[in-house]
Amino acid sequence: MKPALIMLATYLLGSIPFGYLIVRATVGADIRETGSGGTGATNVSRQAGKLVGLITLVLDALKGAVAVLLAQWLLNSSEGAGWWVAVAAIAAILGHIFPVWLRFRGGKGVATGVGVFLVLSPIAVAVALPVFVLTVWATRYVSLGSLLATITIPLVVWLEHKVLRMDGVTAPLMFAALSAVLLIVFSHRANIRRLMRGNENKFS
């Protein structure tokens, strides 16, 4: 029962729609009705300015990190704690993408995923971050940078296993990383179609 309640708590934490709330408070608009319709930092930046977008990015990442830290703290003595923490991490990302408060229309899950993996695998985030920055710098496509950086994370987790022999934590980490990739790629499906057609919005 305790793990199930913690999964619910991390989902609800992840579902806090900071982008929606901040844009509603600062601009008086519904962020879901403009731009890409997402509540994440990129769409917020386009509609309310880069500073507001940055604040949204930090808060969305923070809720992912807090969700994992909360799960680790509460599940530390539970059997299979590593697996439960991995599920809690995915629950937080699910909450961001499918928030119950906004009829399950949220963001793309990238910033929340960054917060999640800053706790679970900071090395993977440290490698993924320059992939994101260089891709956006070269192409101006935030979506492409997000996708390539996300795909980098399970690759780095796998390399950590090979180099550092992290046998006890590798399987739950790989589960979390691969699940995050699937969720984030799914949430970017419209962006992927636009990238393939060559009419994806560029970040300016």
Residue pairs with C-beta under 8 A, 6 or more apart in sequence:
2 74
2 75
2 78
3 75
3 78
3 84
3 87
6 70
6 71
6 74
6 75
6 84
6 88
7 84
7 87
7 88
7 91
8 91
9 67
9 70
10 67
10 68
10 70
10 71
10 88
10 89
10 91
10 92
10 95
11 91
11 92
11 94
11 95
12 95
12 100
13 63
13 66
13 67
13 70
13 92
13 95
14 63
14 64
14 67
14 91
14 92
14 93
14 94
14 95
14 96
14 99
14 112
15 95
15 96
15 98
15 99
15 100
15 101
15 106
16 63
16 95
16 99
16 101
17 39
17 99
17 101
17 102
17 106
18 39
18 55
18 56
18 59
18 60
18 63
19 31
19 38
19 39
19 40
19 41
19 43
19 44
19 56
19 60
19 107
20 30
20 31
20 32
20 39
20 102
22 44
22 48
22 52
22 55
22 56
22 59
23 29
23 30
23 31
23 44
23 47
23 48
23 52
24 30
24 31
26 48
26 52
27 47
27 48
29 47
31 37
31 38
31 39
31 43
31 44
31 47
31 48
32 38
32 39
32 102
32 105
34 43
34 46
34 47
35 43
35 46
35 47
35 201
36 42
36 43
36 190
36 191
36 201
37 43
37 105
38 106
38 107
38 108
39 99
39 102
39 105
39 106
39 107
40 56
40 57
40 60
40 96
40 106
40 107
40 108
40 109
40 110
40 111
41 53
41 54
41 56
41 57
41 60
41 107
41 111
42 53
42 108
42 142
42 143
42 203
43 107
44 52
44 53
44 56
45 52
45 53
45 54
45 56
45 203
46 53
46 201
56 111
57 111
60 96
60 107
60 111
60 112
60 115
61 111
61 112
61 114
61 115
61 118
62 115
63 92
63 96
63 112
63 115
64 89
64 92
64 93
64 96
64 111
64 112
64 113
64 114
64 115
64 116
64 118
65 115
65 116
65 118
65 119
66 115
67 88
67 89
67 91
67 92
67 115
67 116
68 85
68 88
68 89
68 92
68 115
68 116
68 119
68 120
69 119
70 88
71 84
71 85
71 88
71 89
72 81
72 85
72 119
75 81
75 84
75 85
75 88
78 84
82 168
82 169
82 171
82 172
82 173
83 171
83 172
83 175
85 120
85 172
86 120
86 172
86 173
86 175
86 176
86 179
89 116
89 120
89 176
89 180
90 176
90 179
90 180
90 183
92 112
92 115
92 116
93 109
93 112
93 113
93 116
93 180
93 183
93 184
94 183
95 106
95 112
96 106
96 107
96 109
96 111
96 112
97 106
97 107
97 108
97 109
97 183
97 187
98 104
98 105
98 106
99 105
99 106
107 187
108 143
108 146
108 184
108 187
108 188
108 191
109 180
109 183
109 184
109 187
110 146
110 149
110 150
110 184
113 150
113 153
113 180
113 184
114 125
116 176
116 180
117 124
117 125
117 128
117 153
117 176
117 177
117 180
118 125
120 173
120 176
121 153
121 156
121 157
121 160
121 173
121 177
123 156
123 160
124 152
124 153
124 156
124 157
124 160
124 177
125 153
127 152
127 156
128 149
128 150
128 152
128 153
128 156
129 149
131 145
131 148
131 149
131 152
132 145
132 146
132 148
132 149
133 145
134 145
135 141
135 144
135 145
135 148
135 149
136 142
136 144
136 145
136 203
139 145
139 202
140 202
140 203
140 204
141 195
141 200
141 202
141 203
142 203
143 188
143 191
143 192
143 194
143 195
143 200
144 195
144 200
146 184
146 188
147 184
147 185
147 188
147 191
147 192
150 180
150 181
150 184
150 185
151 181
153 177
153 180
153 181
154 174
154 177
154 178
154 181
157 170
157 173
157 174
157 177
158 170
158 174
160 166
160 170
161 167
161 170
161 174
166 173
185 192
191 200
194 200
194 201
